[in-house]
Structures are given as C-alpha cells and as structure tokens.
Amino acid sequence: MISPEINTVITPERIELPPGAVLKLLGSWQDYLWLQRQLGDRTVPRIKYRLGEIWLMAPLPEHGRDASLLADIAKVLLDRLEQRYDSFTPITMSLPLAQRGIEPDYCFYIENWRSVVGKNRIDWQNDPSPDLVIEVDVTSYTDINDYLPYKVPEVWLLKNKQLLVYRLQGENYAITESSYFPNVREIVRQCLLIASEQTTSEAIKWLRNFLHSKGS
C-alpha cells in the first residue's frame, strides 16, 4: 500500500479508493481479469497489471485536467501538421500472453491511423500499438517500462509539471525530443503555466495564436 488505507474498500461487491490513492496488490493475471470485470465500464480507479502485481489508482482532479490539456495540445499540433490521427480515452491495453495490462490517459494512432479506423475493439496481440501515448503521473503510479511489451514508439509522461518525452530506442526507452513536435516540451510548459493562472481553454487559445504567428 502506497497511500493511506482510509476509505479504501476492495470486496467482491465494491471497489472504492479515495482520490489520490495508489494501491498495490499481489495477484495473478486471473485476479486482474476479475477486478476488470468488477469495474466494468468505470474509469475510476485505474488498473494495471505487471507480473505478480495489480495496481489500482484513483486520479486527483489535476490528473484529469492535465491529461486533457496534453491531449488537446497534441490534437492542435497534429491539426497544424494536417496529420490524420485517431485518439482514444479511456482505453485498456492488455497482452494476455505476456500477462500485462495498462490504461494510458490517452493514446494516438498517427502513422497507423488506418489500422484502427472503424474498429470498436483493438487486438493488442495483432494490431499495431499506438504511435503516441500520454500519461500524467501525480501519484508515482506510472512506470515507463510498462509500455515496453507493447513497443509504443513515443510516450509523453508529465511528472512534477514537466513533460518527459520517451522514445523507444532498441529495447529501451530514452528521454529525447518528440518525433512529431521538436519543441513540444516548451509548448507544454507554457500551456501549463497559462492553464494554472487562467484556464485550459486560454492555454489552447494561446497555442493556436502562437502557431498562427509562426505561420504568418
């Protein structure tokens, strides 16, 4: 257990965690699947599985706000590039053979958008992984290596209000620049600042004006 147990309930009938709580349980892949069924279509708590461990996390409000802002930034930048894409949230990525499961905040199909057009379900064993995944880590829940089995090419991890851009290089992730938006870290920094002082809509308005000034 990483956070206070107060108000935490895990029973066959109920799964409840207070906001900001992170809970680590020892369990099997079958236990993970059972918890998934219990949660059904609920998006809280988030759940992931790493060999022998089940992790549950109840996001804080800032988690959702920052994740939404990062996704909006990605969409504005992709639109600026006139790049087709498809995005998903919430989404569960599971690999039964590798016994791995994770729920990113957002995922984007950019190079591989054709692979998911019209699909209601994604076959993680056979379909391509997302080209870009976005994660916000407020509670030390995220581990970049959770994405290695999926070979996601690029992961944006927002931690302590700083954007870390990871790209898959060989068999490991390395912090580097985005393959899509070379200056995205500075853009995110400015948008977060504006959002904290005003609103997320003002941050996106600034971004659109900034891009327009660069193109004029």
C-alpha positions in Angstrom: 0.0 0.0 0.0 1.5 3.4 -1.0 -1.2 5.7 0.2 -3.4 5.8 3.3 -5.9 3.0 3.6 -8.6 5.3 4.8 -11.9 4.9 2.8 -10.3 2.1 0.7 -12.7 -0.8 0.0 -11.9 -3.9 -2.0 -14.6 -6.5 -1.8 -16.4 -8.8 -4.3 -19.2 -6.2 -4.3 -17.3 -2.9 -4.1 -14.0 -1.3 -5.3 -13.5 2.1 -3.8 -10.4 4.2 -3.5 -10.2 7.9 -2.2 -8.8 10.4 -4.7 -5.0 10.3 -5.0 -4.8 6.8 -3.6 -2.5 4.2 -5.1 -2.9 0.6 -4.0 -0.5 -2.3 -4.9 -1.9 -5.9 -4.5 -0.1 -9.2 -5.1 -2.2 -11.1 -7.5 -2.3 -13.3 -10.6 -3.5 -12.5 -14.2 -6.8 -14.1 -13.3 -7.2 -11.8 -10.3 -6.5 -8.8 -12.6 -9.2 -10.0 -15.1 -11.7 -10.5 -12.2 -11.1 -6.9 -11.0 -11.5 -5.7 -14.5 -14.9 -7.4 -14.7 -15.9 -5.9 -11.4 -15.0 -2.4 -12.5 -16.9 -2.8 -15.8 -17.2 0.5 -17.7 -16.0 2.5 -14.7 -12.9 4.7 -15.4 -12.0 5.0 -11.7 -10.0 3.5 -10.2 -7.4 3.0 -13.0 -5.9 -0.5 -13.0 -2.8 -2.1 -14.4 -1.1 -5.5 -14.2 2.6 -6.2 -14.1 3.9 -9.7 -13.4 2.5 -10.7 -10.0 1.3 -7.2 -9.1 -2.1 -5.4 -9.5 -2.0 -1.7 -9.2 -5.1 0.5 -8.6 -5.1 4.3 -8.7 -7.8 6.9 -8.1 -6.8 10.1 -10.0 -6.8 13.5 -8.5 -8.7 16.3 -10.3 -5.4 17.8 -11.6 -4.6 14.5 -13.2 -7.6 14.6 -15.5 -7.2 18.3 -16.2 -3.6 18.0 -17.2 -4.2 14.8 -19.2 -7.0 16.6 -21.1 -4.8 19.6 -21.8 -1.9 17.5 -23.1 -4.3 15.6 -25.4 -5.7 18.9 -26.7 -2.1 20.2 -27.3 -1.4 17.1 -29.3 -4.6 17.5 -31.4 -3.9 21.2 -32.1 -0.3 20.3 -33.2 -1.4 17.4 -35.3 -4.1 19.5 -37.0 -1.4 22.1 -37.7 0.6 19.5 -39.5 -2.5 18.4 -41.3 -1.8 14.9 -40.0 -4.6 12.4 -39.8 -5.0 10.6 -36.5 -7.3 8.7 -34.2 -7.3 9.1 -30.4 -8.7 7.0 -27.6 -9.6 7.5 -24.0 -10.2 5.7 -21.7 -8.6 2.5 -23.2 -7.3 -0.7 -21.7 -4.2 -2.2 -23.4 -3.8 -5.9 -22.4 -1.5 -8.6 -23.6 -2.7 -12.0 -22.2 0.4 -13.9 -23.4 2.8 -11.5 -21.8 0.3 -11.1 -18.9 0.5 -7.3 -19.0 -2.3 -4.7 -18.7 -2.2 -0.9 -18.6 -4.6 2.0 -19.1 -2.9 5.1 -20.5 -4.6 8.5 -20.2 -4.7 9.0 -24.0 -3.3 7.2 -27.0 -2.9 8.4 -30.5 -2.7 6.5 -33.8 -0.8 8.7 -36.2 1.3 6.7 -38.6 -1.0 3.7 -38.1 -4.4 5.5 -38.1 -5.6 3.3 -40.9 -5.2 0.2 -38.6 -7.9 1.4 -36.2 -10.4 3.2 -38.4 -13.9 1.9 -37.7 -12.8 -0.6 -35.0 -14.7 -0.9 -31.8 -12.0 -3.2 -30.3 -8.3 -3.3 -30.8 -6.4 -6.7 -30.8 -3.3 -5.8 -28.9 -1.7 -9.1 -29.9 -2.0 -8.4 -33.7 -2.9 -4.7 -34.3 -0.2 -2.1 -34.1 0.4 -0.3 -30.8 -0.5 3.5 -30.6 2.2 5.8 -32.1 1.9 8.1 -29.1 0.7 7.5 -25.5 0.1 10.3 -23.0 0.4 9.7 -19.2 0.1 12.1 -16.3 1.8 10.9 -13.1 0.7 12.8 -10.0 0.9 9.8 -7.6 4.0 7.9 -8.7 1.8 5.4 -10.4 3.5 5.4 -13.9 6.5 3.3 -14.9 7.7 3.9 -18.4 8.8 0.3 -18.7 5.2 -0.8 -18.5 5.0 0.2 -22.2 8.0 -1.9 -23.3 5.9 -5.1 -24.1 3.7 -3.0 -26.4 6.6 -1.3 -28.1 4.9 2.1 -28.2 7.2 4.3 -30.2 6.7 7.5 -28.2 5.4 8.2 -24.6 4.7 11.6 -23.1 5.0 11.5 -19.3 4.0 14.6 -17.4 5.6 14.4 -13.9 6.0 17.3 -11.5 4.6 19.6 -14.2 7.4 18.8 -16.6 7.0 16.9 -19.8 9.3 13.9 -20.3 9.4 12.6 -23.9 10.4 9.0 -24.1 11.1 7.3 -27.5 11.7 3.6 -28.0 15.3 3.1 -29.0 16.0 -0.6 -29.5 14.8 -2.5 -26.4 14.6 0.5 -24.1 13.1 4.0 -23.7 15.3 7.1 -23.7 14.4 10.7 -22.9 14.7 12.8 -26.1 12.8 15.1 -28.3 9.4 14.2 -29.9 9.5 12.7 -33.3 6.4 14.8 -34.2 6.9 18.1 -32.4 10.5 19.0 -31.6 9.6 21.9 -29.3 6.7 20.3 -27.6 8.2 20.4 -24.1 8.4 24.2 -24.2 4.9 24.4 -25.6 3.6 22.2 -22.8 5.4 24.3 -20.2 3.8 27.5 -21.4 0.4 25.9 -21.7 0.5 24.6 -18.2 1.5 28.0 -16.9 -1.4 29.7 -18.7 -3.8 27.0 -17.5 -2.7 27.4 -13.9 -3.2 31.2 -14.0 -6.3 31.2 -16.2 -8.0 28.2 -17.8 -7.1 25.3 -20.1 -9.2 26.9 -22.8 -7.0 30.0 -22.6 -3.9 27.8 -22.9 -5.2 26.3 -26.1 -6.2 29.7 -27.4 -2.6 30.9 -26.8 -1.3 27.8 -28.6 -3.4 28.4 -31.7 -2.4 32.1 -31.8 1.3 31.1 -31.3 1.1 28.6 -34.2 -0.7 31.2 -36.4 2.0 33.8 -35.7 4.7 31.3 -36.6 3.0 30.5 -39.9 2.2 34.1 -40.9 
